[in-house]
């Protein structure tokens, strides 16, 4: 049995009948099921934007860490000089 990573689920046939009802009634992610197996997740736009922002933050942190250890000389500056 596969895990369903959402508190709510809807069958794909039911979703086809009235997709906006599923979106409006959802309080967070909704698992889309086909033959009782999750095939997709429907998430609110605001949650998707938050996920994308978090992924971007992780990528930027990795880039910063890689640049800290690339052997370049550190230059100290005062905030007033910028």
C-alpha positions as CSV (number, residue, x, y, z in Angstrom):
1,X,0.0,0.0,0.0
2,X,1.3,3.4,-0.9
3,X,1.4,6.3,1.5
4,X,-0.9,9.2,0.8
5,X,0.8,12.5,1.8
6,X,-2.3,14.6,2.2
7,X,-5.1,14.9,4.7
8,X,-7.7,14.8,1.9
9,X,-8.1,12.7,-1.2
10,X,-10.4,12.6,-4.2
11,X,-10.9,10.1,-7.0
12,X,-9.9,11.2,-10.4
13,X,-13.5,10.5,-11.7
14,X,-14.9,12.8,-9.0
15,X,-12.3,15.4,-9.8
16,X,-13.3,15.4,-13.5
17,X,-16.9,16.1,-12.6
18,X,-16.2,19.3,-10.6
19,X,-12.6,20.3,-10.3
20,X,-13.3,23.7,-8.7
21,X,-15.3,22.0,-5.9
22,X,-12.3,19.9,-5.0
23,X,-10.1,23.0,-5.0
24,X,-12.5,25.1,-3.0
25,X,-13.1,22.4,-0.4
26,X,-9.5,21.6,0.1
27,X,-7.7,22.8,3.2
28,X,-4.2,22.1,2.0
29,X,-3.0,19.4,-0.4
30,X,-5.4,16.9,-1.9
31,X,-4.3,13.5,-3.2
32,X,-5.7,12.6,-6.5
33,X,-6.4,8.9,-6.6
34,X,-6.8,6.4,-9.5
35,X,-7.9,3.0,-8.4
36,X,-7.2,4.0,-4.8
37,X,-3.6,4.8,-5.5
38,X,-2.2,8.4,-5.5
39,X,-1.3,9.6,-9.0
40,X,-0.9,13.3,-8.3
41,X,-1.3,16.0,-5.6
42,X,-3.3,19.2,-5.9
43,X,-2.0,22.0,-3.8
44,X,-3.1,25.6,-3.3
45,X,-1.1,28.1,-5.3
46,X,0.1,29.9,-2.1
47,X,1.6,26.6,-0.9
48,X,3.3,25.9,-4.2
49,X,4.8,29.4,-4.1
50,X,6.1,28.8,-0.6
51,X,7.6,25.5,-1.7
52,X,9.3,27.3,-4.6
53,X,10.6,30.1,-2.4
54,X,12.0,27.5,0.1
55,X,13.8,25.6,-2.8
56,X,15.3,28.8,-4.0
57,X,16.5,29.6,-0.5
58,X,18.1,26.1,-0.3
59,X,19.8,26.6,-3.7
60,X,21.2,30.0,-2.7
61,X,22.5,28.7,0.6
62,X,24.3,25.9,-1.2
63,X,25.8,28.4,-3.6
64,X,26.9,30.6,-0.7
65,X,28.5,27.6,1.1
66,X,30.3,26.5,-2.0
67,X,31.7,30.0,-2.6
68,X,32.9,30.3,1.1
69,X,35.2,27.3,0.5
70,X,36.5,28.0,-3.0
71,X,39.9,29.4,-1.9
72,X,39.2,33.1,-2.7
73,X,40.7,35.7,-0.5
74,X,38.3,37.3,2.0
75,X,38.0,41.1,1.8
76,X,36.6,42.9,4.8
77,X,34.5,46.1,4.2
78,X,32.6,48.4,6.4
79,X,28.9,48.8,5.8
80,X,29.4,52.6,5.5
81,X,31.8,52.0,2.6
82,X,29.2,50.3,0.5
